[in-house]
Amino acid sequence: MSPASRKIRLIMELRRNGLTDTRVLGTMELMPREVFAPESFRDQAYENATLPIGCHQTLSAPIVVGLMTQALELGERMKVLEIGTGSGYQAAILSRLCRRVYTIERYRDLLKEAERRFAKLGITNITSKVGDGTLGWREQAPFERIIVTAAATDVPPVLAGQLAVGGVMLVPIDDGAGDPRLLRVRRSERGLDTEDLGEMRFVPLVPDTAPE
């Protein structure tokens, strides 16, 4: 099967599994996922599967990227903070749907690779840095949207504090009980409202004051 046929099959699978936002689907169809996959896994780029990228991190399955992006309810003028750049694939998808993406990665080697991919694809509205994602990006706050791509044990209070009023944050929560959940947190004038979007598994979010 050709890469184009694999991509069409994947998009159809995403539709069947609840991805209905046409902007997100169109962006994922146009984004070359193989650019973000390690060379030895590029033949699997259009499988609906998680792929290893080194440093004990993964390139999330397309359905996870799609559903999380859809759940963010993005507008094209929004400023978005991403915690956990990884391969750069999620940030690249976000970059086509909002005004600017700020992304933080604790592993320097992964960030360098992601930045190389952004440059190759001509993406210019992503600002990235190496750092401790649990601390957010205070200098650029507040953010209309925040997406955390690693599992925390609870809603990170510092990140919640950097969310604009009316903003939305997505954060996977794994308290060790074996039932990891994806939460959507909305900030209002009254405080935070939390919605459980169902089970979703991620690598853990690790605080690190001395990123690699």
C-alpha positions in Angstrom: 0.0 0.0 0.0 1.3 3.4 -0.9 1.9 6.2 1.7 -1.0 8.2 0.2 -3.3 5.1 0.5 -2.2 4.6 4.1 -2.9 8.2 4.9 -6.4 8.0 3.5 -7.1 4.8 5.4 -5.8 6.5 8.6 -8.1 9.6 8.1 -11.1 7.3 7.6 -10.2 5.4 10.8 -9.9 8.7 12.8 -13.4 9.7 11.6 -14.8 6.3 12.7 -13.2 6.8 16.1 -14.8 10.2 16.9 -12.6 12.8 15.2 -15.2 15.0 13.6 -13.6 18.5 13.5 -13.0 19.1 9.8 -10.2 21.7 10.5 -8.3 19.1 12.6 -8.8 16.3 10.1 -7.7 18.5 7.2 -4.6 19.6 9.1 -3.7 16.0 10.0 -4.2 14.9 6.4 -1.8 17.6 5.1 0.8 17.2 7.8 3.5 14.6 6.8 3.7 12.4 10.0 6.7 10.5 8.5 8.8 13.6 9.0 8.3 13.2 12.8 8.9 9.4 13.0 12.4 7.9 13.5 13.8 6.6 10.3 13.4 3.0 11.4 9.7 3.5 12.0 8.7 5.7 9.0 6.9 2.8 7.3 4.5 2.9 10.3 3.9 6.6 10.2 0.3 6.2 9.0 -0.6 3.4 11.4 -2.8 4.5 14.3 -0.1 3.6 16.7 2.4 5.1 19.2 6.0 5.1 18.1 9.2 5.4 20.2 11.3 8.5 19.6 14.1 8.0 22.2 14.6 9.3 25.8 11.8 7.0 26.9 9.4 9.3 25.0 6.9 8.5 22.3 5.2 10.0 19.2 1.5 9.7 20.3 -0.9 7.7 18.2 -2.8 9.9 15.6 -6.1 9.3 17.3 -4.7 10.7 20.6 -3.3 13.8 18.8 -6.5 14.3 16.9 -8.9 14.0 19.8 -6.8 16.1 22.1 -6.5 18.8 19.4 -10.3 18.7 18.8 -10.9 18.9 22.6 -8.9 22.1 22.8 -11.5 24.0 20.7 -8.9 26.1 19.1 -9.4 29.4 17.4 -7.0 30.8 14.8 -6.0 33.9 17.0 -5.2 31.9 20.1 -1.9 31.6 21.9 -1.2 28.0 23.0 1.3 26.5 25.5 2.4 22.9 24.9 4.1 20.9 27.7 6.3 18.2 26.2 7.4 18.9 22.6 8.6 15.3 21.9 8.9 14.8 18.2 7.2 18.1 17.5 4.2 16.5 15.7 1.5 17.8 18.1 3.0 21.3 18.1 3.1 21.3 14.3 -0.6 20.3 14.1 -1.4 23.1 16.6 0.6 25.6 14.6 -1.7 25.3 11.7 -4.8 26.0 13.8 -3.8 28.9 16.1 -1.7 32.1 16.1 1.3 30.9 18.0 2.5 27.8 19.9 4.9 28.0 22.8 6.4 24.5 23.5 8.7 23.2 26.3 10.7 20.0 26.2 12.9 18.7 29.0 15.2 16.7 26.7 17.5 18.9 24.7 18.2 16.3 21.9 14.5 15.8 21.3 14.0 19.6 21.1 16.8 20.0 18.6 15.3 17.4 16.3 11.8 18.9 16.6 13.2 22.4 15.7 14.9 20.9 12.7 11.6 19.4 11.6 9.8 22.7 12.1 12.4 24.4 9.9 12.1 21.7 7.2 8.4 22.2 7.0 8.6 26.0 7.0 6.7 26.4 10.3 7.5 29.8 11.8 4.9 30.3 14.5 6.4 27.9 17.1 8.6 29.2 19.9 10.4 26.5 21.8 12.7 26.0 24.8 14.3 23.4 27.0 12.9 23.5 30.5 10.8 22.1 33.2 7.3 21.9 31.8 5.6 21.9 35.2 6.7 25.5 35.6 5.0 26.6 32.4 6.2 29.7 30.6 5.6 32.6 33.0 7.0 35.3 30.7 4.5 34.5 27.9 1.4 33.9 30.1 -1.5 34.0 30.1 -2.4 31.4 27.4 -5.8 30.8 25.9 -5.1 27.1 25.6 -2.6 24.8 27.4 -2.0 21.2 26.4 0.0 18.8 28.5 1.3 15.7 26.6 2.5 13.7 29.6 0.5 12.3 32.5 0.5 14.3 35.8 -0.6 13.1 39.2 -3.0 16.1 39.5 -3.8 19.3 37.7 -0.5 21.2 37.8 -1.3 24.4 39.8 1.3 26.5 38.2 0.0 25.7 34.7 -3.6 26.4 35.9 -2.4 29.8 37.1 -1.1 30.6 33.6 -4.4 29.8 31.9 -6.4 32.9 30.8 -9.9 33.5 32.0 -12.1 31.7 29.5 -9.2 29.4 28.6 -9.0 25.6 28.3 -6.3 23.2 29.5 -6.0 19.5 28.6 -4.0 17.4 31.0 -3.8 13.6 31.3 -4.0 12.5 35.0 -2.6 9.2 36.3 -2.7 8.9 40.1 -1.2 5.4 40.0 -4.5 3.6 40.5 -4.4 2.2 37.0 -7.1 4.3 35.4 -5.4 7.3 33.6 -7.9 10.0 32.5 -7.8 13.0 30.2 -9.2 16.1 31.9 -10.4 19.3 30.3 -10.0 22.2 32.6 -11.8 25.5 32.0 -10.9 28.7 33.8 -13.7 31.1 34.6 -14.0 34.2 36.8 -15.1 31.8 39.6 -12.2 29.4 39.3 -11.6 26.0 37.6 -14.2 23.7 36.1 -13.0 20.1 35.3 -14.5 17.7 32.8 -13.4 14.0 32.5 -13.0 13.1 28.8 -12.2 9.4 29.4 -9.3 7.1 29.5 -6.0 8.1 27.8 -2.5 6.8 28.5 0.7 8.9 28.3 4.3 8.8 29.6 4.6 10.5 33.0 5.2 14.3 33.4 8.5 14.6 35.2 9.5 17.8 37.0 13.2 18.5 36.3 15.1 21.5 37.5 18.1 20.5 35.5 16.8 19.4 32.0 18.9 17.2 29.8 
